[in-house]
């Protein structure tokens, strides 16, 4: 039974490593960075065009916000559940180690 868990964890880590390695070798990460640079270059060109044509300049027109907000009821609830589970595990471990400490002091 213990070998099965070790095998599952080992295979999971191996596949995770291989996936990251292959994506790195294929340039996916560089591709994403290049796309961000192109968007920035486009915003610079837009700014220069606005200056050249004497249009009103507002910083908000040139900032690219690609950050998605994931704050919703499900994520808040799952965060609360996760915090409760973490607190429960911490309490259990403190109790177990407290008992072990008491046994070792006797």
Secondary structure, 3 states (H helix, E strand, C coil): CHHHHHHHHHHHHHHHHHHHHHHHHCCHHHHHHHHHHHHHHHHHHHHHHHHHCCCCCCHHHCCCCCCCCCCCHHHHHHHHHHHHHHHHHHHHHHHHHHHHHHHHHC
